[in-house]
Amino acid sequence: MENYTILRQFADSWMLLLLFVFFVGVVVWVFRPGSAESHDDSANIPFRHDDKPAQSKEARQ
């Protein structure tokens, strides 16, 4: 029972603070100046090397 109490107090105080700081760090990293270019590049990965639309099986015959 003693371990549960200690871990519960740790989770309610320091772990909560640590996870909040981590969340704020991720938000700051995502919205940092200059990150739009890398996000746009990642968003366009499915469209790379796409010379023409895919054809359906009926159109190939």
mmCIF file of the C-alpha atoms, coordinates in Angstrom:
data_MODEL
# 
_entry.id   MODEL 
# 
loop_
_atom_site.group_PDB 
_atom_site.id 
_atom_site.type_symbol 
_atom_site.label_atom_id 
_atom_site.label_alt_id 
_atom_site.label_comp_id 
_atom_site.label_asym_id 
_atom_site.label_entity_id 
_atom_site.label_seq_id 
_atom_site.pdbx_PDB_ins_code 
_atom_site.Cartn_x 
_atom_site.Cartn_y 
_atom_site.Cartn_z 
_atom_site.occupancy 
_atom_site.B_iso_or_equiv 
_atom_site.pdbx_formal_charge 
_atom_site.auth_seq_id 
_atom_site.auth_comp_id 
_atom_site.auth_asym_id 
_atom_site.auth_atom_id 
_atom_site.pdbx_PDB_model_num 
ATOM 1  C CA . MET A 1 1  ? 0.000   0.000  0.000   1.00 0.00 ? 1  MET A CA 1 
ATOM 2  C CA . GLU A 1 2  ? 2.880   2.349  0.703   1.00 0.00 ? 2  GLU A CA 1 
ATOM 3  C CA . ASN A 1 3  ? 4.289   2.072  -2.842  1.00 0.00 ? 3  ASN A CA 1 
ATOM 4  C CA . TYR A 1 4  ? 0.912   2.932  -4.337  1.00 0.00 ? 4  TYR A CA 1 
ATOM 5  C CA . THR A 1 5  ? 0.679   6.082  -2.227  1.00 0.00 ? 5  THR A CA 1 
ATOM 6  C CA . ILE A 1 6  ? 4.176   7.217  -3.170  1.00 0.00 ? 6  ILE A CA 1 
ATOM 7  C CA . LEU A 1 7  ? 3.632   6.569  -6.878  1.00 0.00 ? 7  LEU A CA 1 
ATOM 8  C CA . ARG A 1 8  ? 0.234   8.253  -6.781  1.00 0.00 ? 8  ARG A CA 1 
ATOM 9  C CA . GLN A 1 9  ? 1.705   11.383 -5.209  1.00 0.00 ? 9  GLN A CA 1 
ATOM 10 C CA . PHE A 1 10 ? 4.532   11.385 -7.783  1.00 0.00 ? 10 PHE A CA 1 
ATOM 11 C CA . ALA A 1 11 ? 2.055   11.025 -10.652 1.00 0.00 ? 11 ALA A CA 1 
ATOM 12 C CA . ASP A 1 12 ? -0.151  13.792 -9.287  1.00 0.00 ? 12 ASP A CA 1 
ATOM 13 C CA . SER A 1 13 ? 2.697   16.266 -8.932  1.00 0.00 ? 13 SER A CA 1 
ATOM 14 C CA . TRP A 1 14 ? 5.968   15.834 -10.819 1.00 0.00 ? 14 TRP A CA 1 
ATOM 15 C CA . MET A 1 15 ? 4.763   13.589 -13.618 1.00 0.00 ? 15 MET A CA 1 
ATOM 16 C CA . LEU A 1 16 ? 1.902   15.970 -14.349 1.00 0.00 ? 16 LEU A CA 1 
ATOM 17 C CA . LEU A 1 17 ? 4.366   18.840 -14.511 1.00 0.00 ? 17 LEU A CA 1 
ATOM 18 C CA . LEU A 1 18 ? 6.754   16.848 -16.713 1.00 0.00 ? 18 LEU A CA 1 
ATOM 19 C CA . LEU A 1 19 ? 4.017   15.873 -19.185 1.00 0.00 ? 19 LEU A CA 1 
ATOM 20 C CA . PHE A 1 20 ? 2.728   19.455 -19.318 1.00 0.00 ? 20 PHE A CA 1 
ATOM 21 C CA . VAL A 1 21 ? 6.227   20.757 -20.100 1.00 0.00 ? 21 VAL A CA 1 
ATOM 22 C CA . PHE A 1 22 ? 6.603   18.065 -22.771 1.00 0.00 ? 22 PHE A CA 1 
ATOM 23 C CA . PHE A 1 23 ? 3.251   19.073 -24.327 1.00 0.00 ? 23 PHE A CA 1 
ATOM 24 C CA . VAL A 1 24 ? 4.205   22.756 -24.387 1.00 0.00 ? 24 VAL A CA 1 
ATOM 25 C CA . GLY A 1 25 ? 7.573   21.838 -25.933 1.00 0.00 ? 25 GLY A CA 1 
ATOM 26 C CA . VAL A 1 26 ? 5.898   19.841 -28.723 1.00 0.00 ? 26 VAL A CA 1 
ATOM 27 C CA . VAL A 1 27 ? 3.469   22.684 -29.455 1.00 0.00 ? 27 VAL A CA 1 
ATOM 28 C CA . VAL A 1 28 ? 6.310   25.218 -29.583 1.00 0.00 ? 28 VAL A CA 1 
ATOM 29 C CA . TRP A 1 29 ? 8.358   22.912 -31.831 1.00 0.00 ? 29 TRP A CA 1 
ATOM 30 C CA . VAL A 1 30 ? 5.463   22.399 -34.263 1.00 0.00 ? 30 VAL A CA 1 
ATOM 31 C CA . PHE A 1 31 ? 4.625   26.094 -34.534 1.00 0.00 ? 31 PHE A CA 1 
ATOM 32 C CA . ARG A 1 32 ? 8.204   27.389 -34.570 1.00 0.00 ? 32 ARG A CA 1 
ATOM 33 C CA . PRO A 1 33 ? 9.138   29.886 -37.280 1.00 0.00 ? 33 PRO A CA 1 
ATOM 34 C CA . GLY A 1 34 ? 10.353  28.183 -40.427 1.00 0.00 ? 34 GLY A CA 1 
ATOM 35 C CA . SER A 1 35 ? 8.632   24.867 -39.792 1.00 0.00 ? 35 SER A CA 1 
ATOM 36 C CA . ALA A 1 36 ? 5.923   25.433 -42.402 1.00 0.00 ? 36 ALA A CA 1 
ATOM 37 C CA . GLU A 1 37 ? 8.263   24.353 -45.207 1.00 0.00 ? 37 GLU A CA 1 
ATOM 38 C CA . SER A 1 38 ? 9.024   20.990 -43.608 1.00 0.00 ? 38 SER A CA 1 
ATOM 39 C CA . HIS A 1 39 ? 5.338   20.421 -42.792 1.00 0.00 ? 39 HIS A CA 1 
ATOM 40 C CA . ASP A 1 40 ? 4.316   21.227 -46.365 1.00 0.00 ? 40 ASP A CA 1 
ATOM 41 C CA . ASP A 1 41 ? 6.985   18.855 -47.660 1.00 0.00 ? 41 ASP A CA 1 
ATOM 42 C CA . SER A 1 42 ? 5.712   16.058 -45.420 1.00 0.00 ? 42 SER A CA 1 
ATOM 43 C CA . ALA A 1 43 ? 2.107   16.741 -46.405 1.00 0.00 ? 43 ALA A CA 1 
ATOM 44 C CA . ASN A 1 44 ? 2.958   16.341 -50.100 1.00 0.00 ? 44 ASN A CA 1 
ATOM 45 C CA . ILE A 1 45 ? 4.735   12.974 -49.812 1.00 0.00 ? 45 ILE A CA 1 
ATOM 46 C CA . PRO A 1 46 ? 1.806   11.009 -51.314 1.00 0.00 ? 46 PRO A CA 1 
ATOM 47 C CA . PHE A 1 47 ? 1.870   13.217 -54.415 1.00 0.00 ? 47 PHE A CA 1 
ATOM 48 C CA . ARG A 1 48 ? 5.572   12.896 -55.255 1.00 0.00 ? 48 ARG A CA 1 
ATOM 49 C CA . HIS A 1 49 ? 6.494   11.287 -58.561 1.00 0.00 ? 49 HIS A CA 1 
ATOM 50 C CA . ASP A 1 50 ? 2.875   11.389 -59.643 1.00 0.00 ? 50 ASP A CA 1 
ATOM 51 C CA . ASP A 1 51 ? 3.058   12.023 -63.398 1.00 0.00 ? 51 ASP A CA 1 
ATOM 52 C CA . LYS A 1 52 ? -0.496  11.045 -64.230 1.00 0.00 ? 52 LYS A CA 1 
ATOM 53 C CA . PRO A 1 53 ? -3.596  9.783  -62.445 1.00 0.00 ? 53 PRO A CA 1 
ATOM 54 C CA . ALA A 1 54 ? -3.882  6.088  -61.689 1.00 0.00 ? 54 ALA A CA 1 
ATOM 55 C CA . GLN A 1 55 ? -5.923  4.090  -64.146 1.00 0.00 ? 55 GLN A CA 1 
ATOM 56 C CA . SER A 1 56 ? -8.695  1.727  -63.186 1.00 0.00 ? 56 SER A CA 1 
ATOM 57 C CA . LYS A 1 57 ? -8.658  -1.900 -64.360 1.00 0.00 ? 57 LYS A CA 1 
ATOM 58 C CA . GLU A 1 58 ? -11.387 -1.176 -66.904 1.00 0.00 ? 58 GLU A CA 1 
ATOM 59 C CA . ALA A 1 59 ? -9.382  1.648  -68.471 1.00 0.00 ? 59 ALA A CA 1 
ATOM 60 C CA . ARG A 1 60 ? -6.312  -0.595 -68.966 1.00 0.00 ? 60 ARG A CA 1 
ATOM 61 C CA . GLN A 1 61 ? -8.161  -3.177 -71.063 1.00 0.00 ? 61 GLN A CA 1 
# 
